[in-house]
């Protein structure tokens, strides 16, 4: 009898977690947009890269990503309308560049994480701390255009559901990471982990 009660309690706990995940993802799916800043890093040998990026993400319109740091490339902007990515700098447009066979550029890291939260296939969910912050960790699959397996993993703060950390992996190799410094739905942006929308 005790074993049966423990089993039922475990099932009930699992259901609560699933409901929380569904509610969180629905919030991202229904949003009209968000603004965020994050340190995006590529650690692949020979392709090491790090920058502080600001992204204005519009699911149904044009999203923009701007480099804030380092100073040497500050002001470089990438614009996304559908899947047409270009880097814009002083009115000159260049190809964004790619890190894998799936042609993932550092410029698309933040929009891709948002897209994964909205529409990707959920693979894993669990409670986990990141830098001593209680989070809900979600791993989401999005099929690549070249048949590569793209998995985005996001750590969402349990207190407010905003992102703290993100990773993008292609065929099992993590190619990009994002450490969020601020996030807000729609028009306002505040330091990550603070009140209300952040």
N, C-alpha and C positions, 0 to 999 in steps of 0.2 A: 504493500500500500504506500509506504514512504517513497519507494522508487517511482511509483506512478505519479505521486504529488510533485516530486522533483522534476520529472519529465514534463508535466503540465506547466509548471512554473517556468521552465526553460523555454517552452514553446511560446508562452505568453510574452516573455521578455523579448524573444526574437521578433514577434509580431510588432511590438512597440517600436523596435529599432527600424523595421521595414517601413512603418508608417512615418517615422521621423524623416527617413531618407526620401520617401515619396514627397512629403511636404516641402522639404528643402529643395529638391530638384524642380518641383512645380514652381517655386518662387523664381528660380532662374529661367525656367521655360516661359513664364508669363511676363518677365520683365521687358520693358521697352528699351532698356539699355543700362549701361553702368560705366563708371569711370574708375580706373585703378592705376596704381603705380607698383612696380615690382623690380627687383634686381633679377635679371634674366641671365643665366650662365650656360655656356656650352663647354663641356669638359673633354670633348673628344681630342685625342692626341693630334697635334698639328692644326687644330681648328679652335683652340682655346679663345673664348670670347666672353666678356661680361659687360653689362650696361644696365643703367637704371632707365626703365622705360615707363612712359605714361600712355595709357590706352583709353580711348573713348570707344566703347563697343556698342554697336547698334545691330541687333540680330537681323533686322529686316531692311537695313540701309547700308550706308558707308561707314566703316570703322576706320579709325586712325590710330597709329602708334608713333610716338615721338621719343627720340633719344634725349634724355636729360643729362646723363653722365655716361662716359667721360667727356670732358670739355672738348676734346679733339674732334668728336663727331656729334656733339650736342646740336640739336636742331634738325637732324636728319629725320624725315618723316616717311612712314609707309602708310599707304591707303589700301583698304580692301573693299571691293564691291563684288560680292559673290566670291569667285575664286581668282580674280584678276589682281594679283599683288604686284606693286611697284614701289621702289624707294624714290622719294622726291626730295631733292636738296637744291635750293636756289634755282628752282624751275627746271632742273635737269632730272629726267627720269631714268633710272637704272633698274636692271633686274635685281630682285631681292636676294638671290643666291640661295643655295640649298645645302642641307647637312646630311641628307640620306637619299636613298632611291625614291622615297616618297616626296622629295623636294620640299622638305620642311625648313623654313627659314626661321632664324631667331625672331624676326619681326612678327611671325604668326603665333608665337608661343602663347601669349595671353588670350587672343581671340580663340585659339584652338581649345584652351582649357575651358573657356566659357561655353563654347559650342559642345564640348564633351559633356559638361554638366547638364546642358539643356537636352541633348538628343542622343547621346551615346548609349551603348548597351552596357548595363551595370554588370560587372564581373565580381567585385568584392566590396563589402562594406564592413567596417569594424570601428570600434572606439580605440583611439590611440593618442598618446601625447606627442606633441612636436614642440621642442624647446620648452617643456614643462607647461604647455598649454593644452588642455583637454580638447580633442578634436574628433570629428567623425571623418574617417578616411574612406574615400570612394575611389575605386579603380574602374575605369570605363573604357570600353573598346569602341573604336571607330575604324571601319575598314578603309584602307588606303586606296588611292587611285591606281597604284601599281601592285595591288594585292598584298601589300605589306601589312603586318599587324601593328596598328598604332594603339597604344594604351596610354591614356592620360590618368594620372593619379592626383587627387586633390585632397588636402587636409582642410576641412571646414571647422571653424571654431564652434564648439558646442553651445557657447553662450549666445551667439547671434547668427551663425550660419555663414559668416563671411570667410573668404579663403585666406589661409595663412601660408600655405606652401603648395606648389604644384610641380609635377614632373611629366615630361612627354617621352615615351619610349617607343622605338621602332624595332620590331622583331627582337624584343627582349633587351635591347640596349637603350639606356637612358641617354638621350641626346640633348635635352634641355631641362633646366630647372628654373623655377621662379619662386622667389621669396617676397611675398607681398608686404609693402610698407603702408599702403592705403587702399581703401575700396569703398565705393558707395554706389547704390542703385540710382539711376537717373542723373539728376543735375548737380548733386553735392558730393564733395569728396572730403573725407576726414581721415586722420591717422588710423590705421588698422587697429582694431581692438578697443577703440573708444566708443562713445555712446551712439545710440540710435542706429543709423544706417551703416556705421562702420563696426 
